[in-house]
Amino acid sequence: MIARMILELGPWAWMVLGFILLAAEIVVPGIFLLWIGLAAIATSVLSLALWGADFWVWQVQWLVFLALALVSAYAGKRLMAGYGDESDQPLLNRREAQLVGRTATLTEPIREGYGRIRLDDTMWRVRGPDSPSGARVRVTAVDNSELVVEAA
């Protein structure tokens, strides 16, 4: 039944497949089906142009579709590779990294390498050289949600 329907549609079968894949792209997360759908539509355009040719049998159509799908998926990956990399706020959602360079007063002394500071409304565990409570320190780095500090 499906084979007969595809034969009746002729070159339009590729167009139908392309639009089905494009519609599936809306439902399925990602952007992969877009490129395969575009390859199916391109195969449809070729089929419309070459439908009467003796060499344009279904095996050749499938090979052309597979080649176009590979090329379009590769081109799509290359096209989308740099998309969205740059941000005007690179530290957004990286709260600890936003604290590098700030100074604070130790609320608990640094003993054996560890102590605590208060920045804004949060107490942070810090790592650095031993210092008494009340000493001013500067955050120099972040390591596993611990702030690395030095004397300010």
Protein Blocks (a to p, Z undefined) as FASTA:
>chain_A
ZZmmmmmnmmmlmmmmmmmmmmmmmmpgcjklmmmmmmmmmmmmmmmmmmmpmklcfklm
mmmmmmmmmmmmmmmmmmmmmgokacfblmgoilklmmgopacddfbdceehiacddehj
accddddddddehiacddfbdeehiacdddZZ
